[in-house]
Amino acid sequence: MNWKPYEPHSIERIQLVYKLAERCNLNCSYCYYYNMGDETALHRPALASLECTTQLAQWLAAGCKALAIPKVLISFHGGEPMLMHATEFAKACDIFVRTISPVAEVSFAIQTNGTLLTDGWLEALKGYRVAVGVSIDGNRLAHDRFRLDHKGRSSFLKTEQAIKRLVDLSSTTPQLQPSTISVLNHEVDYKEIYSYLRELGVKSLHFLLPDRNADKASEQVDQEAAALGLGMLDIFEAWLTEDDPDINIRFINETLGHFQLDEVSQCFPQRRKSNQILVARTDGTIAIDDSLIPALDWYETVSEFPVSDYSLQDVLKDPIFTLLEDEKNHLPDDCNACHWAQMCRGGDLENRYSKLRGFNNKSVYCNTYKALYSGICDFLVANGYPSAEIEKRFGVQ
């Protein structure tokens, strides 16, 4: 079906990634936002003003009403959003609630490095029921490989302290139970990392592949990618061994869905999109999902939209949105004969991009997916899953 994002009832939820602060107190070497060659953030205001927030909230409310979008998720991001004072953050949340809630359900999330968490921030997060994600790469050895401040100093202890504090408070305020995001590293023992994060009391864990595009492909990168897949398999096995249904790991949930014996296949694309991501910046402009920055040569050509000049409907009429949807829902040529294509769907777009072929490349992490999926198949079959079902679904024995 031909999805048209600018028509009413085409989107279930707008996720607005609000770049509340376009500076950061850390200088993580792998950061896509500051260390991938795009320096535009440094030319925008460091912090979003309340005037910018008010204009953005009014823009969203009008757009949701016009397009019959029932849900809005405001994801506060950066940079480091806690560079803003907690009282200003609370005022921003209040503006969104008062302006958007008459036309759509509003919820909040924040992604932070945790180093600036204060009592004031805890009160603001609690008061507006903000879901908290904390970026931590594991124990101190893993974390300090990349997540240092601008003077090369460790951020580990402050981040760890923030997670412990949030976990402790969640016993009486459940919405403060933090999730974590960790960037994968092929040199790390992930059974050890899993144990460390669980000992902190974290129940929702998300592991990200490092930001690379297909132009970075090489024999060494292929070897590292395979090692990452084995690391993810270690996480899977540690999760199974613990056997706690309350522990949520995104890549495991997504992968195991393909093995459910009563699974019903879905067609791509879907007529109504469950979640449409937009990015809002401190200068009052709207952009597409900036996780695509690793495809920088392409990303730099994409339009940005001042909310003062464009409605939400105007923004969604830009061909970029249907183009991205088409790219996501069509496999690269190199993937058509792959056993695992229905599971990885070609991988994330930024990992498929090259200057020569655009997004029509297998993922630079192809070997990651192969190692992970084949390992999970072996593990499931060894524990009683019908091998005939594996062959039926994926053509492998």
HELIX and SHEET records of a PDB file:
HELIX    1   1 THR A   40  HIS A   43  5                                   4    
HELIX    2   2 LEU A   50  LEU A   67  1                                  18    
HELIX    3   3 PRO A   81  LEU A   83  5                                   3    
HELIX    4   4 ALA A   86  ILE A  100  1                                  15    
HELIX    5   5 ASP A  119  GLY A  127  1                                   9    
HELIX    6   6 ARG A  140  HIS A  143  1                                   4    
HELIX    7   7 PHE A  156  LEU A  169  1                                  14    
HELIX    8   8 PRO A  174  LEU A  176  5                                   3    
HELIX    9   9 TYR A  190  GLU A  199  1                                  10    
HELIX   10  10 ALA A  214  LYS A  216  5                                   3    
HELIX   11  11 GLU A  219  GLU A  242  1                                  24    
HELIX   12  12 ARG A  250  LEU A  256  1                                   7    
HELIX   13  13 GLY A  257  PHE A  259  5                                   3    
HELIX   14  14 ASP A  290  LEU A  292  5                                   3    
HELIX   15  15 LEU A  296  TYR A  299  1                                   4    
HELIX   16  16 LEU A  312  LEU A  316  1                                   5    
HELIX   17  17 ILE A  320  LYS A  328  1                                   9    
HELIX   18  18 ASP A  333  CYS A  335  5                                   3    
HELIX   19  19 ALA A  341  CYS A  344  1                                   4    
HELIX   20  20 LEU A  349  ARG A  352  1                                   4    
HELIX   21  21 CYS A  366  ALA A  382  1                                  17    
HELIX   22  22 SER A  387  PHE A  394  1                                   8    
SHEET    1   A10 ASN A 248  ILE A 249  0                                        
SHEET    2   A10 SER A 204  LEU A 208  1                                        
SHEET    3   A10 SER A 179  VAL A 183  1                                        
SHEET    4   A10 VAL A 130  SER A 135  1                                        
SHEET    5   A10 GLU A 105  THR A 112  1                                        
SHEET    6   A10 LYS A  71  HIS A  77  1                                        
SHEET    7   A10 ARG A  13  LYS A  19  1                                        
SHEET    8   A10 GLN A 276  ALA A 280  1                                        
SHEET    9   A10 THR A 285  ALA A 287 -1                                        
SHEET   10   A10 PHE A 305  PRO A 306 -1                                        
END                                                                             
